[in-house]
Structure formats: structure tokens, C-alpha cells
Amino acid sequence: MGPGGLGAGKHVVVEKPMALTTDECDAILARSGASGLAALVYQNRRFDPDFRALKEAARAGLLGEIFHLEAFVGGYSHPCNFWHSDEAVSGGALFDWGSHIIDQVLDLVPDEVEYVTALEHKRHWIDVTNADHSRMTLVFAGGQEATFIHSDLAAALKPRWYVLGTRGAVVGEWRSASVIGRSPVGTLVEDVLAPADAPPTMTLHSADGSVTLLSPPVAEPHPFHADLALWLRYGFRPRVRGEQSRRVVSMLEAARESAILGGAAVKPS
């Protein structure tokens, strides 16, 4: 966010992650605060229908107190060959997808994080620098734990969400979806989507054994950009804020250090 952004006196919105270190995030936020300019990260998946359904169920008390959460993204396929799979550029697989998932986790469980552990495997896709399989776990001050797994070696998928509370649970199962079209010569073409390209089916499991399908909330039109416009024009507090994205980076930075140390517990900065 140099000469072309805050340095030029302009509000700035960047893609995730905010940066690859908390020091860089702090420098951005300090400059933003001193200049009175916005510095936000496009955390668009904060508004995904599956996450919003989970959050609404939690806020309604249907789960009780959440104490265990697992989130998974992946499959068995070659990683993309764009910058996402270049660890030097993206920060690695945890920084790429984790920027979304950890933002969701921290929005759902806002308590202080005591420590982070992580492990990574490099076993198969040797032509890209990202880890093939990554796991990070956040342990909160209240004893809650949240684990995120990203894998390009998962021949069997875990659920997108597996969330346990003292009164119930929510499970988000991946859906098989495809786009049907026609080729230039008119033959049928079916493009099978990756699991992460289709919102999962969300079910609420109650203590009495009943299972209820959670309907996705009514979609908001362009929620991130609407929040931004209301903030800049009228001063309303946006739901996605720079300090939240900085907190996400602190968790990912701690995970990177933990993985280097073989899974040791690391306190986020």
C-alpha cells in the first residue's frame, strides 16, 4: 500500500491476506490511522451462505456454547499453477485459503487465542512450492478449539464444517455440482465443479437426535462494498475491518512458525 495507495492519499481495499507478516499489517494500519484513510481486506467469504447459516444458528442459541470446530477445504487434485501455489508470493496454502477460513472462525468464536499449532506435508506435488497438506489448530482462552485443514491429497473429503456445541451441532457436507453447456459443435459438455465451488449443505443436529436442514439466509447485494460505501459516506462501522484482517494474519504467521518447529505451540502476536 505504497505510492499507489495510502501514500497517494487514497482509500485502499486489497485482496487477502492483508500481508504476510503482522509487522507489515501494523505498518499499514498505522498509516491508515494517521491519514484517516480506509485500509480494508476483501474478506468476501465472511458473507458465504454456508457460513452465514452457521453463524445465525449459533447466534440463535441452537448450538449452545461452541467448543469444537473443524473446517476443511480440498480434494485430490493438482494445485493451481497460478500465484496461489507459490509459497513465496501467497505465503503458502494456509495463508491462501486460511485467510478466508480463519477469518470466519474468529468471527464465530471471538475469544482470545492462547496458542496455535500447525503441521504441513510435502509428499507428492513436487512442481509447486505450497505444502500438499496443511493443518492448523487454534486453542482459545475458554478452551474451545478450531482446526482448519487444507489438502490437495484428500481422496476422501472431510465435511466443510463440523461444529459441536453444548446443545447441538452443525455439519456442512460438500455437494457434487456441475455446469451443463454445449460445445462449439453442439454436443453436451458437463463441467464438474471442485467441491469448494458449490456451497455445502448445512444441517443442524439437535440433542434429541433430530436433523434439520439449515436454509441459507437471504443474500445481501454486494455486502462488503455496501458496508464500505456506508462507512466512507456516513461513518457506519463496517463488519469487515482492517484490525480483524491483521488478527487473521497473526494466526497464520503463528501457524507458519509452528509448522517450522514441528507442531510446537506458538502464541500469536
Backbone bond lengths (Angstrom), bond angles and torsions (degrees), N, CA, C in turn:
res aa  C-N    CA-C-N  psi(-1)  N-CA   C-N-CA  omega(-1)  CA-C   N-CA-C  phi
1 M - - - 1.447 - - 1.525 109.48 -
2 G 1.314 115.56 56.29 1.447 121.52 -175.26 1.513 112.87 -94.59
3 P 1.352 116.81 -127.02 1.465 121.43 -173.05 1.521 113.65 -57.29
4 G 1.327 117.94 -30.63 1.455 119.34 -177.45 1.506 113.99 -87.25
5 G 1.335 119.74 -2.18 1.449 121.89 -174.80 1.510 112.32 -126.72
6 L 1.362 116.04 -111.87 1.461 120.39 -179.43 1.520 111.40 -58.57
7 G 1.331 116.20 -33.53 1.465 119.29 179.79 1.508 113.06 -65.93
8 A 1.333 116.57 -21.11 1.469 120.69 177.98 1.528 111.34 -97.28
9 G 1.341 116.48 9.20 1.450 119.96 178.61 1.519 113.98 76.01
10 K 1.326 117.03 30.12 1.463 120.87 -177.72 1.528 110.71 -117.67
11 H 1.340 115.42 146.34 1.457 120.13 169.57 1.530 108.37 -64.39
12 V 1.344 115.81 149.04 1.467 119.69 -173.78 1.529 110.40 -133.42
13 V 1.335 115.36 133.60 1.460 122.99 168.04 1.526 106.56 -122.64
14 V 1.340 116.34 128.18 1.460 120.39 -178.66 1.522 109.68 -121.23
15 E 1.333 115.93 160.64 1.451 121.76 172.60 1.531 109.52 -69.09
16 K 1.316 115.07 161.50 1.467 119.05 175.29 1.528 109.00 -77.51
17 P 1.346 118.27 154.77 1.456 126.41 -9.28 1.523 110.96 -75.50
18 M 1.321 116.60 165.98 1.460 120.52 179.19 1.530 110.50 -57.85
19 A 1.324 115.70 -41.74 1.472 123.15 177.66 1.523 106.28 -165.20
20 L 1.315 116.86 -178.81 1.458 120.58 180.00 1.520 112.87 -99.62
21 T 1.350 117.27 -5.08 1.464 121.25 176.50 1.523 108.88 -141.06
22 T 1.327 115.91 155.19 1.461 120.08 176.52 1.531 111.34 -69.30
23 D 1.322 117.61 -29.74 1.463 119.81 176.93 1.526 110.35 -60.64
24 E 1.332 116.68 -42.26 1.469 119.99 178.05 1.528 110.46 -66.19
25 C 1.331 116.87 -39.98 1.472 120.26 177.64 1.525 110.61 -61.76
26 D 1.331 116.57 -44.01 1.468 120.36 -178.87 1.526 111.15 -62.98
27 A 1.325 116.64 -38.22 1.470 120.05 178.42 1.527 110.25 -65.09
28 I 1.323 117.15 -40.91 1.465 121.21 178.39 1.516 110.82 -63.23
29 L 1.348 116.40 -47.82 1.458 120.38 -177.46 1.520 111.69 -67.14
30 A 1.333 116.95 -35.24 1.462 119.76 177.75 1.519 110.57 -64.95
31 R 1.308 116.77 -43.12 1.461 120.11 179.33 1.527 111.00 -67.82
32 S 1.323 115.66 -37.81 1.455 120.01 177.50 1.523 110.84 -63.17
33 G 1.332 116.31 -45.71 1.458 119.71 -179.52 1.510 113.25 -65.42
34 A 1.326 116.38 -39.11 1.464 120.15 -178.70 1.516 111.98 -68.52
35 S 1.330 116.53 -30.90 1.463 120.42 -176.22 1.520 113.08 -95.82
36 G 1.342 116.83 -12.62 1.452 119.83 -176.64 1.515 113.21 73.73
37 L 1.334 116.84 19.26 1.459 121.65 -178.80 1.527 110.38 -102.67
38 A 1.321 115.96 152.98 1.454 121.47 179.22 1.522 111.12 -77.38
39 A 1.324 116.01 140.02 1.468 122.24 172.66 1.522 106.63 -137.93
40 L 1.327 116.38 96.19 1.458 122.14 -174.22 1.525 111.26 -121.97
41 V 1.331 114.81 158.19 1.459 122.60 177.69 1.521 107.69 -111.13
42 Y 1.318 116.29 138.15 1.458 121.86 -177.36 1.527 109.62 -77.32
43 Q 1.334 115.81 77.75 1.468 121.54 178.42 1.521 108.85 -84.61
44 N 1.325 115.37 67.69 1.465 120.44 -172.20 1.518 113.44 -65.81
45 R 1.331 118.35 -27.16 1.456 119.87 -176.90 1.525 112.99 -77.15
46 R 1.322 117.32 -3.59 1.458 120.06 169.20 1.534 110.06 -59.95
47 F 1.330 116.80 -21.93 1.463 121.31 -175.18 1.533 112.52 -110.27
48 D 1.337 117.37 14.08 1.465 120.11 176.41 1.528 109.94 -61.84
49 P 1.341 117.88 143.50 1.469 119.71 -176.23 1.522 113.56 -61.87
50 D 1.340 118.30 -36.86 1.462 119.13 179.74 1.522 111.56 -66.40
51 F 1.334 116.99 -41.98 1.459 119.21 179.18 1.524 111.13 -68.10
52 R 1.317 117.31 -39.63 1.462 119.98 179.30 1.523 110.81 -64.90
53 A 1.334 117.31 -36.77 1.467 120.15 176.87 1.530 110.72 -64.97
54 L 1.338 116.35 -42.50 1.460 121.28 177.46 1.522 110.73 -62.39
55 K 1.317 116.55 -46.61 1.458 120.62 -177.48 1.527 111.35 -64.57
56 E 1.325 117.33 -41.16 1.465 120.21 179.25 1.523 110.93 -65.17
57 A 1.334 117.59 -38.58 1.457 120.25 177.39 1.523 110.70 -64.13
58 A 1.325 116.15 -40.78 1.461 120.31 178.86 1.523 111.33 -66.29
59 R 1.326 116.46 -45.09 1.470 120.34 -178.76 1.527 111.51 -66.10
60 A 1.332 117.00 -27.04 1.462 120.97 178.57 1.534 112.12 -80.54
61 G 1.321 117.37 -2.31 1.451 121.46 178.42 1.513 114.90 81.60
62 L 1.337 117.45 12.11 1.469 120.49 -175.61 1.522 112.46 -72.88
63 L 1.325 117.38 -20.06 1.463 120.61 179.78 1.524 111.91 -102.05
64 G 1.325 117.63 -11.14 1.452 119.84 -169.99 1.515 109.23 72.47
65 E 1.325 116.75 -141.86 1.468 120.68 178.02 1.525 109.67 -88.27
66 I 1.319 116.94 121.23 1.466 120.77 176.77 1.521 108.90 -71.39
67 F 1.337 116.22 128.71 1.467 119.50 178.74 1.532 112.80 -126.13
68 H 1.341 117.22 -14.89 1.465 120.21 -178.85 1.521 108.60 -143.91
69 L 1.324 115.90 130.77 1.465 121.18 -178.74 1.517 108.89 -140.56
70 E 1.334 115.61 134.10 1.462 121.70 172.18 1.524 108.48 -126.42
71 A 1.312 116.25 136.26 1.467 121.93 176.04 1.524 107.86 -129.94
72 F 1.323 115.34 141.23 1.472 120.11 -176.26 1.524 109.88 -138.19
73 V 1.319 115.22 139.70 1.464 122.21 171.05 1.521 107.19 -138.96
74 G 1.327 116.47 135.02 1.459 117.93 175.89 1.512 113.16 152.11
75 G 1.318 114.81 -156.87 1.456 123.65 -176.67 1.517 107.55 164.98
76 Y 1.312 116.50 -167.01 1.461 120.07 175.54 1.522 107.88 -113.18
77 S 1.324 115.56 98.18 1.460 120.51 -179.43 1.520 109.07 -164.85
78 H 1.318 114.82 160.33 1.461 119.12 178.22 1.523 109.32 -66.97
79 P 1.347 117.57 133.86 1.464 119.34 176.83 1.521 110.86 -59.86
80 C 1.318 115.66 156.18 1.466 118.70 177.31 1.526 109.48 -62.09
81 N 1.313 116.24 153.02 1.463 120.79 -176.21 1.521 113.10 -95.30
82 F 1.334 116.19 10.51 1.459 119.36 -179.55 1.526 108.22 -89.00
83 W 1.343 118.26 -166.60 1.461 122.07 -174.11 1.520 112.97 -62.21
84 H 1.333 117.94 -22.15 1.462 120.74 -178.97 1.528 111.64 -55.87
85 S 1.314 117.45 -32.69 1.462 121.30 -174.91 1.524 112.90 -97.39
86 D 1.331 116.97 7.79 1.459 121.71 177.41 1.527 107.80 -102.27
87 E 1.319 116.47 104.17 1.462 121.01 -173.73 1.521 112.58 -58.64
88 A 1.323 117.73 -33.75 1.457 120.54 -179.14 1.524 112.04 -66.03
89 V 1.338 116.84 -27.27 1.464 121.41 -178.47 1.525 111.33 -94.49
90 S 1.337 116.53 -48.74 1.466 121.26 -173.46 1.521 113.40 -87.96
91 G 1.333 117.14 -19.19 1.457 120.56 -173.19 1.511 112.74 93.47
92 G 1.340 116.79 -9.05 1.453 121.23 179.84 1.510 112.17 110.49
93 A 1.331 116.01 174.97 1.458 121.49 -174.48 1.522 112.17 -61.45
94 L 1.336 117.28 -38.77 1.460 118.85 179.87 1.524 111.21 -66.42
95 F 1.326 118.22 -38.32 1.457 120.49 177.73 1.520 111.04 -68.20
96 D 1.327 117.33 -32.97 1.466 120.45 -177.14 1.525 110.54 -70.61
97 W 1.319 118.57 -73.72 1.460 121.07 178.87 1.527 111.61 -73.26
98 G 1.320 116.95 -32.57 1.459 119.55 -178.84 1.518 113.43 -62.39
99 S 1.315 117.48 -27.13 1.472 119.86 176.95 1.522 110.60 -59.85
100 H 1.329 116.87 -33.53 1.463 121.38 176.18 1.524 111.42 -79.95
101 I 1.334 115.87 -51.90 1.468 119.98 -170.30 1.524 111.18 -68.72
102 I 1.329 117.61 -42.89 1.463 119.56 -179.37 1.527 110.22 -68.37
103 D 1.325 118.30 -32.52 1.463 120.29 173.02 1.523 110.07 -60.45
104 Q 1.330 117.82 -43.09 1.463 121.34 178.02 1.530 110.51 -63.98
105 V 1.324 117.02 -45.42 1.460 121.36 -178.15 1.528 110.55 -60.25
106 L 1.331 117.44 -46.62 1.458 120.82 -177.40 1.528 111.95 -69.75
107 D 1.327 116.94 -26.84 1.462 119.85 174.83 1.521 110.72 -72.87
108 L 1.327 116.71 -31.37 1.462 121.82 -179.21 1.526 111.39 -82.03
109 V 1.329 116.68 -39.11 1.476 122.24 -179.60 1.523 107.48 -123.25
110 P 1.333 118.49 89.49 1.466 120.66 -171.25 1.519 115.04 -81.76
111 D 1.339 119.38 4.09 1.461 121.76 -177.58 1.531 111.55 -63.00
112 E 1.316 114.53 164.66 1.468 120.66 176.65 1.528 109.85 -64.24
113 V 1.334 116.14 140.26 1.466 121.53 177.19 1.526 108.83 -94.86
114 E 1.334 115.64 122.39 1.461 120.63 -178.72 1.523 111.61 -75.80
115 Y 1.339 117.15 -46.60 1.457 119.54 179.72 1.527 110.02 -160.81
116 V 1.322 114.39 163.71 1.464 123.22 -179.57 1.523 108.40 -126.31
117 T 1.326 116.37 138.60 1.466 120.87 171.15 1.523 108.47 -124.23
118 A 1.319 116.30 153.91 1.468 120.15 -179.99 1.524 110.33 -157.16
119 L 1.328 114.36 151.75 1.465 122.30 172.61 1.519 108.41 -140.20
120 E 1.329 116.62 147.42 1.459 121.61 179.30 1.524 109.86 -134.15
121 H 1.353 115.44 148.56 1.462 122.13 177.88 1.528 109.47 -120.86
122 K 1.324 115.77 135.92 1.467 122.18 171.44 1.517 106.51 -123.40
123 R 1.362 117.34 99.49 1.449 120.67 -168.35 1.522 115.09 -131.96
124 H 1.338 118.12 -16.19 1.466 116.78 -170.10 1.526 113.77 -141.04
125 W 1.328 118.27 -53.49 1.472 121.26 -173.60 1.531 109.32 -84.80
126 I 1.330 115.28 78.94 1.467 120.01 -169.77 1.526 113.20 -77.67
127 D 1.344 118.06 -9.78 1.464 119.84 -177.66 1.527 112.53 -89.98
128 V 1.334 118.27 1.06 1.468 121.77 173.37 1.524 107.94 -125.19
129 T 1.327 116.33 158.28 1.465 119.48 -173.19 1.521 113.58 -94.45
130 N 1.335 118.51 -15.65 1.461 119.89 175.55 1.524 111.12 -64.02
131 A 1.331 116.16 153.29 1.453 120.70 171.51 1.527 109.35 -63.35
132 D 1.331 115.73 149.89 1.464 120.84 178.07 1.527 111.62 -78.11
133 H 1.317 115.97 -30.24 1.464 121.69 -176.42 1.527 107.41 -148.13
134 S 1.335 116.63 129.15 1.465 121.07 -176.95 1.522 109.98 -135.50
135 R 1.328 115.16 142.75 1.461 121.40 177.39 1.520 109.45 -136.40
136 M 1.323 117.35 130.09 1.457 121.12 172.60 1.517 109.61 -131.58
137 T 1.340 115.92 144.13 1.460 121.81 -179.06 1.516 109.15 -128.93
138 L 1.316 115.65 132.46 1.452 123.24 175.04 1.524 108.16 -103.93
139 V 1.323 117.01 130.01 1.459 122.17 174.51 1.526 107.77 -113.27
140 F 1.317 115.59 121.78 1.459 122.04 -173.71 1.526 111.20 -91.55
141 A 1.334 114.23 164.35 1.464 120.36 -178.46 1.521 111.69 -61.46
142 G 1.321 117.62 -30.16 1.457 121.50 179.21 1.514 113.82 -84.49
143 G 1.335 117.51 4.75 1.457 121.47 179.68 1.517 114.39 92.32
144 Q 1.337 118.23 -8.28 1.464 119.99 177.73 1.529 109.43 -65.43
145 E 1.322 115.13 151.84 1.463 119.28 176.47 1.522 109.47 -133.38
146 A 1.330 114.75 143.78 1.463 121.32 179.72 1.518 108.23 -135.38
147 T 1.327 116.23 126.09 1.461 121.95 -178.79 1.521 109.80 -116.96
148 F 1.323 115.42 134.17 1.461 121.41 173.56 1.521 108.58 -119.11
149 I 1.334 115.54 130.22 1.467 121.68 176.24 1.518 108.65 -119.89
150 H 1.320 115.78 129.77 1.461 121.42 168.99 1.522 107.19 -118.11
151 S 1.333 115.99 130.04 1.463 118.78 -176.55 1.516 111.76 -143.29
152 D 1.310 115.97 135.95 1.459 122.58 167.99 1.522 110.57 -106.31
153 L 1.347 116.01 15.04 1.459 121.90 177.64 1.523 110.82 -126.32
154 A 1.328 117.12 25.86 1.462 120.98 -175.95 1.524 109.95 -98.35
155 A 1.335 116.70 90.74 1.461 120.20 176.86 1.529 110.77 -68.05
156 A 1.330 116.91 -25.15 1.461 122.76 173.39 1.524 107.47 -115.65
157 L 1.330 116.69 127.37 1.458 120.98 -177.02 1.527 111.25 -84.37
158 K 1.313 116.09 136.90 1.453 120.73 165.11 1.529 108.23 -81.01
159 P 1.327 118.78 162.85 1.472 119.13 175.34 1.522 111.33 -61.08
160 R 1.321 116.43 151.23 1.476 120.51 174.75 1.524 110.04 -60.90
161 W 1.326 116.08 -42.07 1.469 121.80 177.70 1.522 109.40 -130.63
162 Y 1.321 116.46 140.42 1.456 123.18 168.91 1.520 105.56 -142.62
163 V 1.332 116.00 101.65 1.459 121.53 -170.50 1.516 109.22 -123.65
164 L 1.338 116.68 123.34 1.455 122.62 -179.69 1.520 110.26 -109.09
165 G 1.321 115.67 134.32 1.455 122.14 173.62 1.508 110.15 -127.46
166 T 1.311 116.74 174.23 1.460 121.00 -177.01 1.529 112.28 -73.38
167 R 1.340 118.01 -12.29 1.467 120.64 179.94 1.527 113.09 -119.78
168 G 1.319 117.71 -13.51 1.457 119.89 -177.07 1.512 110.80 -177.60
169 A 1.324 115.52 -172.19 1.467 121.23 -177.34 1.521 109.32 -145.65
170 V 1.314 115.32 158.36 1.466 121.76 173.37 1.522 108.00 -127.33
171 V 1.328 114.88 133.73 1.464 121.25 176.00 1.523 108.10 -123.16
172 G 1.319 116.03 131.77 1.464 121.57 176.18 1.517 109.58 -111.59
173 E 1.312 117.52 109.53 1.468 121.83 -177.62 1.525 110.23 -97.22
174 W 1.321 115.67 135.66 1.459 120.89 177.37 1.530 110.25 -61.81
175 R 1.311 115.76 146.73 1.464 121.24 175.85 1.520 109.90 -107.59
176 S 1.328 116.71 148.50 1.462 122.08 171.95 1.527 107.62 -90.51
177 A 1.316 117.01 117.09 1.462 120.39 -176.60 1.520 109.66 -135.96
178 S 1.328 115.79 154.89 1.459 120.92 179.44 1.516 109.74 -148.96
179 V 1.319 114.54 160.21 1.458 121.90 176.43 1.527 107.81 -109.80
180 I 1.330 116.47 125.14 1.462 121.32 -177.92 1.531 109.14 -99.86
181 G 1.313 115.57 132.00 1.460 120.56 177.80 1.515 110.53 -148.88
182 R 1.325 114.82 -168.99 1.463 119.81 178.15 1.522 109.95 -123.33
183 S 1.313 115.10 145.72 1.448 121.28 176.74 1.528 109.11 -75.84
184 P 1.356 119.01 171.39 1.471 120.99 177.66 1.530 114.33 -57.99
185 V 1.339 116.49 -21.89 1.476 118.80 179.09 1.529 112.00 -100.15
186 G 1.349 116.99 5.95 1.449 120.60 173.47 1.508 116.69 94.89
187 T 1.341 118.11 0.35 1.456 119.51 178.87 1.525 110.43 -80.26
188 L 1.325 115.41 156.42 1.457 121.49 -178.20 1.528 110.33 -69.93
189 V 1.334 115.94 134.19 1.459 122.17 177.53 1.524 107.97 -126.40
190 E 1.314 115.97 127.17 1.465 120.99 178.30 1.522 108.95 -115.24
191 D 1.316 115.95 118.85 1.460 121.81 178.73 1.527 107.89 -101.69
192 V 1.328 116.63 106.05 1.465 121.48 -178.63 1.524 108.60 -77.83
193 L 1.322 115.97 124.91 1.447 121.01 -176.84 1.520 111.31 -79.93
194 A 1.326 115.61 150.06 1.458 120.16 170.74 1.528 108.55 -65.94
195 P 1.328 118.45 151.30 1.469 119.58 -177.68 1.520 113.55 -51.62
196 A 1.334 117.62 -40.37 1.464 120.56 -175.95 1.525 113.25 -71.48
197 D 1.324 117.71 -8.75 1.464 120.80 -179.37 1.525 113.20 -86.14
198 A 1.330 117.37 -4.94 1.463 120.85 179.34 1.525 108.74 -127.07
199 P 1.332 118.49 132.02 1.471 120.06 -180.00 1.524 110.77 -59.67
200 P 1.334 118.08 136.08 1.463 120.07 -179.71 1.526 112.38 -71.49
201 T 1.315 115.62 161.88 1.459 122.45 173.91 1.521 108.58 -83.95
202 M 1.330 116.91 124.33 1.465 122.17 -174.10 1.528 109.78 -104.88
203 T 1.332 116.67 127.20 1.453 121.16 178.53 1.527 110.54 -125.79
204 L 1.339 114.56 140.17 1.453 122.00 176.35 1.520 108.65 -98.51
205 H 1.329 117.29 124.95 1.457 123.43 178.83 1.525 108.08 -107.58
206 S 1.322 116.26 114.05 1.456 121.15 -176.33 1.523 111.14 -90.69
207 A 1.327 115.88 164.34 1.460 120.88 -177.21 1.522 112.36 -64.06
208 D 1.336 117.94 -23.14 1.463 120.54 179.88 1.530 113.09 -84.12
209 G 1.340 116.34 2.60 1.452 120.78 178.54 1.512 115.18 94.42
210 S 1.316 117.58 -6.26 1.465 120.57 179.47 1.524 110.61 -75.18
211 V 1.320 115.14 150.14 1.462 122.00 179.78 1.526 107.96 -125.33
212 T 1.330 116.07 126.88 1.459 121.86 -176.36 1.518 109.77 -124.12
213 L 1.323 116.04 132.05 1.461 119.98 175.63 1.525 109.37 -72.89
214 L 1.322 116.73 128.34 1.456 121.15 177.29 1.528 109.00 -87.38
215 S 1.308 116.29 118.24 1.462 120.12 177.76 1.522 109.34 -74.06
216 P 1.326 117.68 139.59 1.465 119.27 176.93 1.518 110.45 -64.71
217 P 1.332 118.24 138.73 1.457 120.73 177.94 1.525 111.21 -61.23
218 V 1.322 116.18 160.07 1.462 120.76 176.67 1.524 108.97 -59.82
219 A 1.318 116.30 128.80 1.466 120.92 -176.74 1.521 111.00 -68.25
220 E 1.317 115.29 136.94 1.463 121.06 173.31 1.524 108.82 -89.01
221 P 1.319 118.57 139.24 1.470 119.76 176.43 1.527 110.94 -75.16
222 H 1.318 116.18 114.22 1.477 122.42 174.71 1.531 111.98 50.30
223 P 1.343 118.51 59.36 1.469 120.31 -171.80 1.521 114.78 -62.60
224 F 1.338 117.21 -41.11 1.468 118.57 -179.46 1.524 110.45 -62.97
225 H 1.323 116.68 -47.20 1.460 120.32 -176.75 1.527 111.62 -71.04
226 A 1.335 116.86 -32.43 1.467 119.50 175.83 1.523 110.32 -65.32
227 D 1.350 116.64 -43.04 1.465 120.33 176.30 1.523 111.37 -59.69
228 L 1.335 115.42 -43.43 1.458 120.14 -179.30 1.526 110.92 -61.50
229 A 1.326 116.30 -44.87 1.469 120.10 -179.88 1.525 111.11 -63.14
230 L 1.337 117.32 -41.84 1.465 120.61 -179.96 1.526 111.36 -67.06
231 W 1.329 116.23 -34.31 1.464 119.72 177.63 1.527 111.05 -67.35
232 L 1.326 115.93 -50.19 1.458 119.85 -175.88 1.532 111.99 -67.52
233 R 1.317 116.48 -34.52 1.469 119.53 -175.18 1.535 112.96 -88.25
234 Y 1.364 115.31 -38.88 1.463 118.55 -172.85 1.528 114.19 -123.41
235 G 1.323 117.24 -5.31 1.458 119.64 177.09 1.511 115.33 83.67
236 F 1.351 118.35 12.15 1.455 120.40 177.69 1.532 110.25 -69.46
237 R 1.323 116.31 140.58 1.464 122.31 -177.53 1.533 110.14 -71.06
238 P 1.322 119.21 121.77 1.470 120.54 -179.50 1.524 111.08 -76.43
239 R 1.323 116.09 156.97 1.460 119.66 178.28 1.521 112.21 -74.47
240 V 1.307 117.90 -30.45 1.463 122.22 176.12 1.518 108.10 -103.38
241 R 1.327 115.83 120.40 1.462 120.14 -175.99 1.531 110.21 -127.49
242 G 1.325 115.27 155.97 1.454 120.27 -175.23 1.515 113.57 -59.62
243 E 1.336 117.22 -38.19 1.462 119.17 -178.46 1.530 111.94 -67.45
244 Q 1.334 116.19 -27.19 1.467 119.42 175.59 1.526 110.58 -68.93
245 S 1.320 116.50 -42.26 1.466 120.12 178.91 1.515 110.84 -67.28
246 R 1.328 116.81 -31.76 1.464 120.64 175.27 1.521 110.02 -64.91
247 R 1.338 116.47 -38.94 1.465 120.87 178.99 1.525 110.27 -65.06
248 V 1.324 117.16 -38.91 1.467 120.55 176.31 1.524 110.09 -58.66
249 V 1.321 116.99 -46.88 1.466 120.84 -179.50 1.527 110.69 -61.58
250 S 1.335 117.39 -36.27 1.468 119.30 179.55 1.528 110.89 -63.16
251 M 1.343 117.21 -35.70 1.469 120.60 177.54 1.537 110.61 -69.64
252 L 1.317 116.27 -42.19 1.460 120.51 -179.41 1.526 110.63 -68.35
253 E 1.314 116.75 -37.41 1.463 120.92 177.45 1.530 110.15 -64.24
254 A 1.341 116.35 -41.73 1.466 120.25 177.72 1.528 110.37 -65.01
255 A 1.340 116.78 -38.40 1.465 120.42 178.20 1.525 110.99 -63.67
256 R 1.320 116.72 -42.13 1.473 120.02 178.92 1.529 110.23 -60.88
257 E 1.346 116.72 -43.40 1.466 119.97 179.25 1.524 110.92 -65.73
258 S 1.343 116.63 -40.95 1.459 120.05 179.62 1.525 111.16 -62.09
259 A 1.341 117.06 -42.78 1.466 120.56 179.75 1.519 111.04 -62.05
260 I 1.330 116.66 -40.16 1.472 120.74 177.88 1.530 110.34 -62.82
261 L 1.340 115.45 -34.73 1.471 121.07 -177.94 1.526 112.41 -88.84
262 G 1.322 116.97 10.72 1.461 120.65 176.69 1.503 114.93 76.94
263 G 1.345 116.78 27.11 1.459 119.95 176.17 1.509 114.99 99.18
264 A 1.322 117.79 11.35 1.463 120.48 179.52 1.515 111.36 -66.05
265 A 1.315 117.62 151.74 1.459 122.60 177.78 1.523 109.52 -72.23
266 V 1.337 116.20 131.47 1.465 121.89 -178.67 1.521 108.27 -127.92
267 K 1.309 116.20 130.26 1.473 121.95 177.00 1.522 108.58 -80.49
268 P 1.344 118.55 123.61 1.471 119.80 179.10 1.518 110.81 -67.85
269 S 1.327 115.95 147.91 1.469 120.55 -177.40 1.515 111.29 -85.54
